Amino acid sequence: MMQLSFQIVRAALCSKPSGKEILEEYEKASTLSDVTRRKMVNILVADMVEYHGRVPQVNVRNLYALGITTLFPKLSDPDSKNGYEHFYDHQSGSGYLAWRLKTVQRTSAQDRKKSKTTFQEGPKTPRSIHSDERQLTGEECREAILAMKHSSDALLVRNKMKATFQHRQRVIQDPESASTVLNLFPRFLDTPGLIDQDFSMIFGEEVSGKFLSKWPTFFKPRVIADCCKNLTPSPHVDELLLSAQHESDDCVWHSEEWDSEMAAILLLLHLLPPTVKGKKSGKMSASEATRRLIKFMKVGSSMETFLKETDPRQPFLLGVGERSSCIQDFYIIVDQKAIPCRMQTPVAAFDELFKAHYAFAVSYDDALSSFFIFIQTTVYGIDVGKAKENPRVKEIRARLLHCEV
């Protein structure tokens, strides 16, 4: 099967002049640029339609997808069942080959609707507790909540927050009470670390520590390397790359953009930009989407005024400092309230922002969905194989995991 698929795909590419260029690019770079990948998909779909008709059987589509990752092994996705689902996934009818086939077939909107696998929904999915901590109920729970509201003892607050975790989960999972969670548990607003604690109660300490351990040494250099190869140059992207590659004291580095750590995170967003949902949806650029992820406020500005003018949508980061490349304090903004981050570094602040979605059971912002799902499955390893990932997420994962830096 693998040998047959390899031969079919190689023969299809070798039959075209541009196909030979695709093979040469992979041999030199061990990957394919976005432009080259599109050329490859177009050639293979044309070959598929020529030999198997305008509606090829599922096994034929799988054969071509397998052939791609057999011929180009570093394009395979290690976290997918077969490694080629970003090219064709028969369960959801998605993937680069599937999308190109739909364009060629010019099917009606009704014909394009495919049966979909049931996927977990990330932050809003109810989770079982990953802790042996005794949980309070009834009167004991009410007394603990009241005690926390009137206590300045951080240790007491942390312990009682652990003991009331299951009750808090019921509050945030109920649409009628979810918006009251910060009123019921106001210590989130003045006791740093409670978001991280709740996340660890859900997933355990090992998963909780994955971003801080993996991002700086593994993912950051690969994101920078991939962006240098594949992102279309622009003043904004060039400035981010310059900042991301500048490893000295970022408060001395007078960048117009963010510091090295935050710039690298924003570059990943450029690799996973917003996708258009529906014909009436306007396309949002990656640069515009960054303002959904993090905002800057100059030291001395009014936090009260800022929060009043904030749109109460999904959580985002607020950096406060003299300039964006030298942040002094980070906050997570939720429901027009500011939660101080436990550690005042860009990587730790972003780690806590991601965890806030789970602590408060809040969906990802639509514009940041692909970006956050990549972080969820690829970095934290949450719902691998269950979360709904679009082909771009799988492609970027394959590129970064196979990247040599």
VOLOMAR-316003 format. One line per 2 residues: number of its first residue (from 1); for each residue x, y, z of N, C-alpha, C. Coordinates in steps of 0.05 Angstrom, whole numbers, plus 5000, padded with zeros to 4 digits. Example, Ala and Ser with C-alpha at 12.3 -4.5 7.8 and 13.67 -1.06 7.14 Angstrom:
1) 5264/4886/5156/5246/4910/5156/5264/4934/5156 ~ 5257/4955/5142/5273/4979/5143/5258/5001/5157 $
This chain:
1) 5017/4976/5000/5000/5000/5000/5017/5025/5000 ~ 5037/5026/5018/5055/5050/5020/5071/5052/4995 $
3) 5081/5030/4984/5098/5030/4960/5081/5040/4936 ~ 5056/5030/4934/5039/5038/4913/5032/5068/4914 $
5) 5026/5077/4938/5019/5106/4941/5043/5123/4934 ~ 5067/5114/4943/5092/5128/4937/5096/5131/4907 $
7) 5092/5109/4893/5097/5108/4864/5076/5126/4849 ~ 5051/5125/4858/5030/5142/4845/5036/5171/4847 $
9) 5042/5180/4871/5047/5209/4876/5073/5217/4862 ~ 5094/5201/4863/5119/5209/4850/5116/5210/4820 $
11) 5101/5191/4809/5096/5191/4780/5080/5216/4771 ~ 5060/5223/4787/5044/5246/4781/5061/5272/4781 $
13) 5078/5274/4800/5095/5298/4802/5116/5299/4781 ~ 5128/5276/4775/5149/5275/4755/5139/5280/4726 $
15) 5112/5277/4723/5100/5282/4697/5097/5311/4690 ~ 5102/5329/4710/5099/5357/4706/5126/5372/4712 $
17) 5133/5392/4697/5158/5407/4703/5158/5419/4731 ~ 5135/5430/4739/5134/5442/4766/5135/5420/4788 $
19) 5127/5396/4781/5129/5374/4800/5157/5367/4806 ~ 5175/5368/4786/5203/5363/4791/5215/5385/4809 $
21) 5205/5410/4806/5215/5432/4824/5206/5427/4852 ~ 5182/5415/4856/5173/5409/4883/5191/5388/4896 $
23) 5198/5367/4881/5216/5347/4892/5244/5359/4899 ~ 5253/5377/4882/5279/5390/4887/5278/5408/4912 $
25) 5256/5422/4916/5254/5440/4939/5254/5423/4965 ~ 5239/5401/4965/5239/5384/4989/5267/5372/4995 $
27) 5281/5364/4974/5307/5352/4977/5326/5373/4990 ~ 5323/5398/4983/5341/5419/4993/5333/5428/5021 $
29) 5307/5432/5025/5297/5445/5050/5284/5425/5070 ~ 5279/5401/5062/5265/5381/5079/5237/5390/5087 $
31) 5226/5408/5071/5198/5418/5075/5189/5431/5050 ~ 5164/5440/5049/5154/5454/5026/5142/5480/5035 $
33) 5146/5501/5020/5134/5527/5027/5104/5525/5021 ~ 5089/5544/5031/5060/5544/5026/5053/5545/4996 $
35) 5068/5561/4981/5063/5564/4952/5068/5537/4939 ~ 5090/5524/4946/5097/5498/4934/5078/5477/4941 $
37) 5069/5477/4966/5049/5457/4975/5023/5460/4959 ~ 5015/5484/4953/4991/5488/4937/4995/5477/4909 $
39) 5018/5482/4897/5024/5471/4870/5022/5440/4871 ~ 5034/5428/4891/5033/5399/4893/5005/5389/4895 $
41) 4988/5401/4912/4960/5392/4915/4945/5395/4889 ~ 4949/5417/4874/4936/5421/4849/4943/5399/4828 $
43) 4969/5392/4828/4978/5371/4809/4966/5345/4816 ~ 4966/5338/4841/4956/5311/4850/4926/5309/4846 $
45) 4911/5330/4852/4882/5329/4848/4875/5327/4819 ~ 4890/5341/4802/4886/5339/4773/4891/5310/4763 $
47) 4912/5298/4774/4918/5270/4767/4897/5251/4777 ~ 4887/5256/4802/4866/5239/4813/4840/5240/4797 $
49) 4833/5264/4789/4808/5268/4773/4811/5255/4746 ~ 4835/5258/4734/4839/5247/4707/4837/5216/4707 $
51) 4847/5203/4727/4847/5174/4727/4824/5161/4743 ~ 4811/5177/4761/4790/5165/4778/4764/5180/4777 $
53) 4761/5200/4760/4736/5214/4758/4734/5237/4776 ~ 4712/5253/4773/4709/5278/4789/4702/5273/4818 $
55) 4693/5248/4824/4686/5242/4852/4701/5216/4859 ~ 4727/5218/4864/4743/5194/4870/4734/5180/4896 $
57) 4737/5154/4896/4730/5138/4920/4748/5147/4944 ~ 4738/5143/4968/4752/5150/4992/4780/5136/4993 $
59) 4781/5111/4985/4806/5097/4986/4827/5109/4967 ~ 4817/5121/4945/4835/5134/4926/4846/5159/4939 $
61) 4829/5175/4952/4838/5199/4965/4858/5193/4987 ~ 4852/5172/5002/4871/5164/5023/4898/5155/5011 $
63) 4897/5142/4988/4921/5132/4975/4939/5155/4967 ~ 4927/5177/4956/4943/5200/4949/4954/5214/4973 $
65) 4938/5217/4994/4947/5230/5019/4970/5214/5032 ~ 4967/5188/5032/4989/5171/5043/5014/5173/5026 $
67) 5010/5175/4999/5033/5178/4981/5049/5203/4987 ~ 5035/5225/4994/5049/5250/4999/5067/5247/5023 $
69) 5057/5236/5046/5073/5233/5070/5093/5211/5068 ~ 5089/5192/5049/5110/5171/5044/5133/5183/5028 $
71) 5126/5198/5007/5146/5211/4991/5160/5234/5005 ~ 5145/5248/5022/5156/5271/5037/5151/5266/5067 $
73) 5166/5249/5079/5160/5240/5107/5160/5263/5127 ~ 5174/5285/5122/5175/5307/5141/5150/5325/5139 $
75) 5132/5318/5121/5106/5332/5120/5085/5317/5136 ~ 5092/5294/5147/5072/5279/5162/5068/5292/5190 $
77) 5045/5287/5201/5037/5299/5227/5039/5276/5248 ~ 5059/5277/5266/5062/5255/5285/5038/5252/5304 $
79) 5023/5273/5308/5000/5271/5327/4974/5263/5315 ~ 4974/5259/5289/4949/5249/5275/4950/5219/5274 $
81) 4927/5207/5271/4925/5177/5270/4942/5165/5248 ~ 4940/5176/5224/4954/5166/5201/4977/5184/5192 $
83) 4978/5208/5202/4999/5226/5194/4993/5243/5170 ~ 4971/5237/5155/4965/5252/5131/4938/5265/5132 $
85) 4925/5267/5155/4898/5278/5156/4896/5307/5148 ~ 4919/5322/5149/4917/5350/5140/4916/5352/5109 $
87) 4922/5330/5096/4918/5328/5067/4891/5316/5060 ~ 4883/5295/5074/4856/5284/5071/4848/5269/5096 $
89) 4825/5277/5107/4813/5264/5130/4785/5256/5123 ~ 4781/5230/5118/4756/5220/5108/4733/5224/5128 $
91) 4740/5225/5154/4719/5228/5175/4705/5255/5174 ~ 4721/5276/5169/4709/5303/5169/4707/5314/5140 $
93) 4718/5300/5121/4717/5310/5093/4734/5334/5089 ~ 4755/5338/5106/4771/5362/5104/4799/5355/5095 $
95) 4816/5375/5092/4843/5371/5083/4848/5384/5056 ~ 4874/5389/5050/4881/5404/5026/4871/5390/5001 $
97) 4874/5364/4999/4864/5349/4976/4834/5351/4973 ~ 4820/5348/4996/4791/5350/4996/4781/5377/4988 $
99) 4794/5398/4998/4785/5425/4991/4789/5431/4961 ~ 4812/5422/4950/4817/5426/4922/4797/5410/4905 $
101) 4790/5386/4913/4770/5370/4899/4743/5385/4898 ~ 4736/5397/4921/4710/5411/4922/4710/5434/4902 $
103) 4733/5448/4900/4734/5470/4881/4731/5460/4852 ~ 4745/5438/4847/4744/5426/4820/4715/5417/4814 $
105) 4703/5404/4833/4676/5393/4828/4654/5414/4827 ~ 4659/5437/4839/4639/5459/4840/4612/5449/4849 $
107) 4613/5434/4871/4588/5423/4882/4571/5445/4895 ~ 4546/5439/4899/4528/5457/4913/4534/5458/4942 $
109) 4524/5478/4956/4530/5481/4985/4519/5456/5000 ~ 4497/5445/4990/4486/5422/5004/4503/5398/5000 $
111) 4514/5394/4977/4531/5371/4971/4557/5373/4987 ~ 4565/5398/4993/4591/5402/5007/4589/5395/5037 $
113) 4565/5393/5047/4562/5387/5075/4569/5358/5081 ~ 4588/5353/5098/4597/5326/5103/4590/5319/5132 $
115) 4587/5293/5137/4582/5285/5164/4607/5290/5180 ~ 4604/5299/5205/4627/5307/5221/4629/5290/5245 $
117) 4654/5284/5252/4660/5269/5277/4654/5287/5301 ~ 4645/5276/5323/4640/5292/5347/4667/5297/5360 $
119) 4674/5322/5363/4699/5330/5375/4695/5342/5403 ~ 4715/5341/5419/4714/5355/5445/4717/5385/5439 $
121) 4707/5401/5457/4705/5430/5451/4726/5446/5466 ~ 4747/5434/5475/4769/5449/5488/4761/5460/5515 $
123) 4763/5487/5518/4758/5499/5545/4731/5494/5557 ~ 4710/5492/5540/4683/5489/5551/4675/5461/5557 $
125) 4692/5441/5550/4686/5413/5556/4687/5407/5585 ~ 4666/5396/5598/4668/5389/5626/4690/5369/5631 $
127) 4705/5372/5652/4728/5355/5658/4725/5343/5686 ~ 4737/5319/5689/4738/5307/5715/4762/5318/5730 $
129) 4760/5318/5756/4781/5329/5773/4806/5312/5772 ~ 4830/5324/5771/4855/5310/5770/4870/5315/5796 $
131) 4856/5310/5818/4868/5316/5844/4855/5299/5866 ~ 4869/5293/5887/4858/5279/5909/4847/5297/5931 $
133) 4849/5323/5926/4839/5343/5946/4810/5338/5953 ~ 4804/5337/5978/4776/5334/5988/4760/5358/5979 $
135) 4736/5352/5968/4719/5374/5958/4696/5379/5977 ~ 4691/5404/5983/4670/5412/6002/4643/5414/5987 $
137) 4622/5408/6002/4595/5411/5991/4577/5424/6012 ~ 4553/5432/6003/4533/5442/6022/4543/5465/6039 $
139) 4537/5464/6065/4543/5486/6083/4573/5490/6086 ~ 4589/5469/6086/4618/5472/6088/4629/5488/6064 $
141) 4618/5483/6040/4627/5498/6017/4619/5527/6019 ~ 4595/5533/6028/4587/5561/6031/4604/5576/6052 $
143) 4611/5562/6073/4628/5574/6094/4656/5580/6083 ~ 4666/5562/6067/4693/5566/6055/4693/5590/6036 $
145) 4672/5592/6020/4671/5615/6001/4669/5641/6016 ~ 4653/5641/6038/4651/5665/6054/4677/5672/6068 $
147) 4691/5652/6078/4716/5656/6092/4737/5668/6073 ~ 4738/5659/6048/4757/5669/6028/4752/5699/6022 $
149) 4726/5706/6021/4720/5734/6014/4730/5754/6034 ~ 4733/5745/6059/4741/5764/6081/4769/5757/6092 $
151) 4785/5742/6077/4811/5734/6088/4833/5746/6070 ~ 4855/5755/6084/4878/5764/6070/4901/5744/6071 $
153) 4895/5720/6082/4915/5699/6085/4916/5683/6058 ~ 4938/5687/6043/4940/5675/6016/4940/5644/6018 $
155) 4952/5633/6038/4953/5604/6040/4925/5593/6046 ~ 4909/5606/6063/4882/5598/6069/4865/5600/6043 $
157) 4869/5621/6028/4854/5625/6003/4860/5602/5984 ~ 4886/5596/5980/4893/5575/5961/4881/5548/5969 $
159) 4883/5542/5995/4872/5516/6004/4842/5514/6001 ~ 4828/5536/6007/4799/5535/6004/4790/5536/5975 $
161) 4806/5549/5958/4800/5548/5930/4803/5520/5919 ~ 4822/5505/5929/4825/5477/5921/4800/5461/5930 $
163) 4791/5466/5954/4769/5450/5966/4742/5457/5953 ~ 4741/5480/5940/4715/5488/5928/4717/5486/5897 $
165) 4737/5473/5887/4741/5471/5858/4717/5459/5843 ~ 4707/5436/5853/4684/5424/5839/4659/5441/5839 $
167) 4655/5455/5861/4632/5474/5861/4636/5496/5841 ~ 4660/5506/5839/4666/5528/5820/4663/5518/5791 $
169) 4670/5493/5786/4666/5482/5759/4637/5481/5752 ~ 4620/5474/5771/4591/5474/5766/4581/5502/5760 $
171) 4592/5522/5773/4584/5549/5769/4591/5558/5740 ~ 4616/5553/5731/4624/5562/5705/4612/5546/5682 $
173) 4603/5521/5688/4591/5505/5667/4561/5512/5663 ~ 4550/5526/5682/4522/5534/5680/4520/5561/5667 $
175) 4508/5564/5643/4506/5589/5629/4494/5612/5645 ~ 4476/5605/5663/4462/5625/5679/4479/5636/5702 $
177) 4499/5621/5711/4516/5630/5733/4545/5635/5726 ~ 4553/5628/5702/4581/5630/5694/4592/5659/5697 $
179) 4576/5678/5691/4585/5706/5692/4589/5716/5720 ~ 4580/5701/5740/4582/5710/5768/4607/5699/5782 $
181) 4623/5683/5768/4645/5669/5781/4665/5688/5795 ~ 4671/5711/5783/4690/5729/5795/4678/5745/5818 $
183) 4652/5747/5819/4638/5759/5842/4637/5739/5865 ~ 4633/5713/5859/4632/5692/5879/4659/5686/5890 $
185) 4680/5687/5872/4707/5681/5880/4725/5705/5873 ~ 4723/5727/5888/4737/5752/5881/4767/5750/5886 $
187) 4776/5729/5900/4805/5727/5906/4821/5722/5880 ~ 4809/5714/5858/4823/5712/5833/4835/5739/5826 $
189) 4823/5761/5835/4831/5788/5827/4854/5799/5843 ~ 4861/5786/5865/4883/5797/5881/4902/5775/5893 $
191) 4898/5750/5884/4915/5729/5894/4927/5714/5869 ~ 4950/5723/5860/4962/5711/5836/4967/5681/5840 $
193) 4963/5666/5818/4968/5637/5818/4943/5619/5820 ~ 4920/5631/5824/4896/5614/5827/4887/5602/5800 $
195) 4892/5616/5778/4885/5605/5752/4902/5580/5747 ~ 4928/5583/5752/4946/5561/5748/4938/5537/5766 $
197) 4930/5543/5790/4922/5522/5809/4897/5507/5799 ~ 4877/5522/5789/4853/5509/5779/4860/5492/5754 $
199) 4877/5502/5736/4885/5487/5713/4898/5461/5721 ~ 4915/5462/5741/4929/5438/5751/4910/5418/5763 $
201) 4888/5429/5775/4868/5411/5787/4854/5395/5764 ~ 4853/5407/5741/4839/5394/5718/4858/5375/5704 $
203) 4883/5383/5698/4900/5367/5681/4925/5355/5695 ~ 4931/5364/5719/4955/5354/5733/4979/5372/5728 $
205) 4999/5369/5745/5022/5386/5745/5039/5382/5719 ~ 5041/5358/5709/5057/5352/5686/5048/5368/5662 $
207) 5022/5366/5656/5010/5381/5633/5012/5411/5638 ~ 5007/5419/5663/5008/5447/5669/5035/5460/5663 $
209) 5056/5445/5666/5083/5456/5662/5094/5454/5634 ~ 5078/5444/5615/5089/5438/5589/5097/5463/5573 $
211) 5080/5484/5574/5087/5507/5558/5112/5520/5567 ~ 5115/5524/5593/5139/5537/5604/5164/5520/5599 $
213) 5161/5494/5597/5185/5477/5593/5191/5474/5563 ~ 5171/5474/5546/5175/5468/5518/5179/5493/5500 $
215) 5164/5514/5506/5164/5537/5488/5192/5550/5484 ~ 5206/5558/5505/5230/5573/5501/5252/5558/5486 $
217) 5256/5533/5492/5278/5518/5480/5271/5502/5455 ~ 5246/5493/5453/5239/5476/5431/5223/5491/5410 $
219) 5200/5503/5417/5182/5514/5397/5191/5542/5388 ~ 5201/5559/5405/5208/5586/5397/5228/5586/5374 $
221) 5251/5572/5376/5270/5573/5354/5259/5562/5328 ~ 5241/5542/5330/5229/5530/5306/5209/5549/5293 $
223) 5194/5564/5309/5175/5583/5299/5191/5605/5284 ~ 5212/5615/5296/5228/5636/5283/5239/5626/5257 $
225) 5251/5602/5257/5263/5591/5233/5242/5587/5211 ~ 5218/5577/5218/5197/5573/5198/5187/5600/5187 $
227) 5185/5620/5204/5175/5646/5195/5195/5659/5176 ~ 5221/5655/5181/5242/5666/5164/5240/5654/5136 $
229) 5232/5628/5134/5230/5614/5109/5204/5620/5094 ~ 5182/5621/5109/5156/5619/5096/5137/5644/5098 $
231) 5142/5661/5117/5124/5685/5120/5131/5705/5099 ~ 5110/5717/5087/5114/5739/5068/5124/5763/5083 $
233) 5147/5775/5074/5158/5798/5088/5138/5822/5089 ~ 5138/5836/5111/5122/5861/5114/5135/5876/5137 $
235) 5130/5902/5138/5143/5917/5161/5136/5905/5188 ~ 5111/5896/5192/5103/5885/5218/5117/5859/5223 $
237) 5117/5841/5203/5130/5815/5207/5161/5818/5210 ~ 5173/5836/5195/5202/5841/5197/5209/5851/5224 $
239) 5193/5868/5236/5198/5879/5262/5196/5857/5284 ~ 5175/5840/5281/5172/5818/5299/5195/5799/5298 $
241) 5204/5792/5274/5227/5775/5271/5252/5787/5283 ~ 5256/5812/5279/5280/5826/5290/5279/5825/5321 $
243) 5255/5830/5332/5252/5829/5361/5255/5800/5371 ~ 5243/5781/5358/5245/5753/5367/5273/5742/5367 $
245) 5290/5752/5348/5317/5742/5346/5336/5758/5364 ~ 5326/5779/5377/5343/5796/5394/5342/5785/5422 $
247) 5363/5771/5431/5362/5757/5457/5375/5772/5480 ~ 5384/5797/5476/5396/5812/5498/5374/5824/5515 $
249) 5382/5841/5534/5363/5854/5552/5342/5870/5536 ~ 5318/5860/5535/5298/5872/5517/5289/5899/5526 $
251) 5294/5906/5551/5287/5933/5560/5307/5954/5551 ~ 5330/5944/5541/5349/5962/5529/5344/5964/5499 $
253) 5334/5942/5489/5329/5940/5460/5304/5957/5453 ~ 5309/5978/5438/5287/5997/5432/5271/5988/5407 $
255) 5256/5968/5410/5239/5958/5389/5212/5972/5389 ~ 5201/5975/5365/5174/5986/5363/5153/5965/5369 $
257) 5162/5940/5369/5144/5917/5374/5149/5907/5402 ~ 5140/5882/5407/5143/5869/5433/5171/5858/5437 $
259) 5176/5849/5461/5203/5838/5466/5206/5811/5453 ~ 5230/5799/5456/5236/5775/5441/5216/5752/5446 $
261) 5209/5748/5472/5191/5726/5478/5163/5730/5467 ~ 5152/5753/5471/5125/5758/5461/5124/5759/5431 $
263) 5145/5770/5419/5147/5772/5389/5146/5744/5377 ~ 5159/5724/5390/5159/5697/5379/5131/5685/5381 $
265) 5117/5690/5402/5089/5680/5405/5071/5692/5384 ~ 5075/5718/5379/5059/5731/5358/5066/5722/5330 $
267) 5091/5713/5326/5098/5702/5300/5083/5676/5295 ~ 5079/5660/5316/5063/5635/5313/5035/5642/5304 $
269) 5024/5664/5314/4998/5673/5305/4998/5680/5276 ~ 5020/5690/5266/5022/5696/5237/5023/5670/5220 $
271) 5034/5649/5232/5034/5623/5218/5006/5610/5219 ~ 4990/5618/5239/4963/5607/5242/4943/5630/5243 $
273) 4940/5645/5222/4923/5669/5222/4893/5662/5222 ~ 4876/5682/5227/4847/5677/5228/4837/5666/5201 $
275) 4817/5649/5202/4805/5639/5178/4777/5651/5175 ~ 4769/5654/5150/4743/5666/5144/4721/5645/5149 $
277) 4701/5652/5164/4679/5634/5169/4653/5645/5156 ~ 4646/5633/5134/4622/5642/5120/4628/5663/5100 $
279) 4611/5666/5080/4615/5685/5058/4614/5714/5067 ~ 4598/5719/5088/4594/5747/5096/4616/5757/5116 $
281) 4632/5738/5126/4653/5746/5145/4676/5759/5131 ~ 4684/5782/5141/4707/5796/5130/4733/5783/5140 $
283) 4753/5783/5123/4778/5770/5130/4794/5788/5149 ~ 4804/5777/5171/4820/5791/5190/4849/5784/5187 $
285) 4867/5803/5186/4895/5797/5184/4906/5787/5210 ~ 4930/5775/5208/4943/5765/5233/4951/5789/5250 $
287) 4959/5811/5238/4966/5835/5253/4942/5845/5269 ~ 4918/5845/5257/4894/5854/5271/4888/5834/5294 $
289) 4892/5808/5289/4886/5788/5308/4903/5790/5333 ~ 4928/5800/5330/4945/5803/5353/4933/5821/5374 $
291) 4916/5840/5365/4903/5858/5385/4880/5844/5400 ~ 4872/5821/5390/4854/5804/5405/4868/5788/5427 $
293) 4895/5785/5423/4911/5768/5441/4924/5785/5463 ~ 4935/5808/5456/4948/5825/5476/4945/5854/5469 $
295) 4942/5870/5489/4940/5899/5486/4961/5912/5504 ~ 4969/5937/5498/4989/5951/5513/4977/5976/5526 $
297) 4985/5981/5551/4976/6006/5565/5001/6018/5577 ~ 5004/6044/5573/5027/6058/5584/5025/6062/5614 $
299) 5047/6059/5628/5047/6064/5657/5035/6091/5664 ~ 5018/6092/5683/5006/6117/5692/4978/6121/5680 $
301) 4970/6105/5660/4943/6107/5649/4923/6095/5669 ~ 4898/6102/5666/4878/6093/5684/4868/6065/5677 $
303) 4872/6046/5695/4862/6019/5691/4832/6019/5691 ~ 4819/6035/5708/4790/6036/5709/4778/6044/5683 $
305) 4790/6065/5671/4780/6075/5645/4784/6054/5623 ~ 4808/6041/5624/4814/6020/5604/4793/5998/5605 $
307) 4787/5988/5630/4768/5966/5633/4740/5974/5625 ~ 4732/5998/5630/4705/6007/5622/4702/6007/5592 $
309) 4724/6013/5578/4723/6015/5549/4729/5989/5535 ~ 4734/5968/5551/4741/5941/5540/4716/5926/5532 $
311) 4717/5914/5509/4695/5896/5500/4696/5871/5516 ~ 4675/5864/5531/4676/5840/5548/4673/5814/5533 $
313) 4693/5808/5516/4692/5782/5502/4713/5764/5514 ~ 4725/5746/5498/4744/5726/5509/4768/5739/5523 $
315) 4781/5724/5541/4804/5734/5556/4826/5743/5537 ~ 4841/5764/5546/4865/5772/5532/4885/5783/5552 $
317) 4910/5786/5542/4931/5797/5559/4933/5827/5557 ~ 4939/5840/5579/4945/5868/5580/4973/5871/5591 $
319) 4990/5885/5576/5017/5891/5585/5019/5920/5592 ~ 5029/5926/5616/5032/5953/5625/5062/5960/5628 $
321) 5071/5981/5615/5099/5988/5617/5104/6015/5603 ~ 5129/6022/5601/5137/6047/5588/5134/6044/5558 $
323) 5139/6020/5548/5135/6014/5519/5129/5984/5517 ~ 5119/5976/5494/5110/5948/5491/5133/5928/5493 $
325) 5157/5937/5487/5180/5919/5488/5192/5917/5516 ~ 5181/5931/5535/5191/5931/5563/5167/5932/5582 $
327) 5153/5909/5584/5129/5908/5601/5137/5903/5631 ~ 5125/5918/5648/5130/5915/5677/5110/5896/5690 $
329) 5085/5898/5682/5063/5882/5694/5045/5871/5672 ~ 5038/5845/5676/5018/5832/5658/4993/5826/5674 $
331) 4970/5830/5660/4944/5823/5671/4928/5807/5651 ~ 4911/5789/5661/4892/5776/5644/4865/5790/5647 $
333) 4854/5799/5625/4829/5814/5626/4806/5795/5620 ~ 4788/5792/5639/4764/5774/5637/4740/5789/5647 $
335) 4719/5790/5630/4694/5804/5638/4699/5832/5649 ~ 4717/5847/5635/4724/5874/5643/4736/5876/5671 $
337) 4749/5855/5679/4764/5855/5705/4792/5847/5700 ~ 4811/5858/5716/4840/5852/5712/4850/5833/5733 $
339) 4861/5810/5724/4872/5790/5742/4903/5792/5739 ~ 4917/5798/5760/4946/5800/5758/4959/5773/5753 $
341) 4978/5772/5735/4992/5747/5729/5011/5739/5751 ~ 5014/5713/5754/5031/5703/5776/5060/5710/5772 $
343) 5070/5707/5748/5098/5714/5741/5098/5735/5719 ~ 5115/5755/5721/5114/5778/5703/5134/5774/5680 $
345) 5131/5752/5666/5147/5748/5641/5127/5742/5619 ~ 5134/5749/5594/5115/5744/5572/5107/5715/5569 $
347) 5126/5696/5572/5120/5668/5568/5101/5658/5590 ~ 5107/5666/5615/5091/5657/5638/5063/5670/5636 $
349) 5062/5695/5627/5036/5709/5625/5019/5696/5604 ~ 5031/5689/5581/5015/5676/5560/5006/5648/5570 $
351) 5023/5634/5584/5016/5608/5595/4991/5611/5612 ~ 4990/5632/5628/4967/5636/5646/4943/5644/5631 $
353) 4946/5660/5609/4924/5668/5592/4910/5643/5580 ~ 4926/5625/5569/4915/5600/5558/4899/5585/5580 $
355) 4911/5583/5603/4898/5568/5625/4872/5581/5634 ~ 4870/5607/5631/4846/5622/5640/4822/5612/5625 $
357) 4825/5604/5600/4803/5594/5584/4790/5569/5597 ~ 4808/5553/5609/4798/5528/5622/4789/5534/5651 $
359) 4802/5552/5664/4794/5559/5692/4766/5570/5692 ~ 4759/5585/5671/4732/5598/5670/4714/5586/5648 $
361) 4723/5564/5635/4707/5551/5614/4698/5571/5593 ~ 4716/5585/5581/4710/5606/5561/4722/5597/5534 $
363) 4706/5598/5513/4715/5590/5487/4737/5608/5477 ~ 4754/5598/5459/4774/5614/5446/4761/5635/5428 $
365) 4773/5658/5426/4764/5678/5407/4765/5666/5379 ~ 4744/5670/5363/4743/5658/5336/4768/5665/5320 $
367) 4778/5690/5323/4801/5699/5307/4827/5684/5316 ~ 4827/5674/5340/4851/5661/5351/4847/5631/5354 $
369) 4826/5620/5343/4819/5592/5347/4841/5573/5338 ~ 4850/5575/5313/4871/5557/5303/4896/5560/5319 $
371) 4903/5584/5326/4927/5590/5342/4925/5576/5370 ~ 4903/5579/5384/4900/5567/5410/4897/5536/5409 $
373) 4884/5526/5388/4881/5497/5385/4909/5484/5381 ~ 4926/5498/5366/4954/5488/5362/4968/5487/5390 $
375) 4965/5508/5405/4978/5509/5432/4966/5486/5449 ~ 4940/5483/5448/4926/5463/5464/4936/5434/5458 $
377) 4936/5427/5432/4942/5399/5425/4972/5394/5422 ~ 4986/5412/5410/5014/5407/5404/5033/5413/5427 $
379) 5027/5434/5442/5045/5441/5464/5036/5428/5490 ~ 5011/5431/5498/5001/5420/5523/4993/5390/5520 $
381) 4988/5381/5496/4979/5353/5492/4951/5348/5502 ~ 4933/5368/5501/4906/5365/5511/4888/5357/5488 $
383) 4872/5336/5492/4852/5326/5472/4865/5320/5445 ~ 4889/5309/5445/4902/5301/5420/4886/5279/5407 $
385) 4879/5284/5381/4862/5265/5367/4833/5269/5371 ~ 4825/5286/5390/4797/5291/5396/4789/5320/5388 $
387) 4807/5339/5392/4801/5366/5385/4800/5370/5355 ~ 4782/5387/5346/4779/5392/5317/4800/5411/5308 $
389) 4819/5400/5292/4841/5416/5281/4837/5419/5251 ~ 4840/5444/5242/4839/5447/5213/4866/5439/5201 $
391) 4867/5435/5174/4892/5426/5162/4916/5443/5167 ~ 4911/5470/5169/4934/5488/5173/4947/5482/5200 $
393) 4932/5476/5221/4943/5469/5247/4961/5444/5245 ~ 4951/5424/5230/4966/5399/5227/4991/5404/5210 $
395) 4989/5421/5190/5012/5426/5173/5034/5440/5188 ~ 5026/5461/5204/5046/5476/5219/5059/5458/5240 $
397) 5043/5440/5253/5054/5422/5272/5075/5404/5258 ~ 5068/5393/5235/5087/5376/5221/5112/5391/5214 $
399) 5109/5415/5205/5133/5431/5197/5151/5437/5221 ~ 5139/5445/5244/5155/5452/5267/5168/5428/5280 $
401) 5153/5406/5282/5164/5382/5295/5186/5369/5278 ~ 5186/5373/5252/5207/5362/5235/5229/5383/5230 $
403) 5226/5407/5239/5245/5428/5233/5272/5423/5247 ~ 5293/5429/5233/5320/5426/5245/5331/5454/5249 $
405) 5338/5460/5274/5349/5487/5280/5376/5484/5294 $
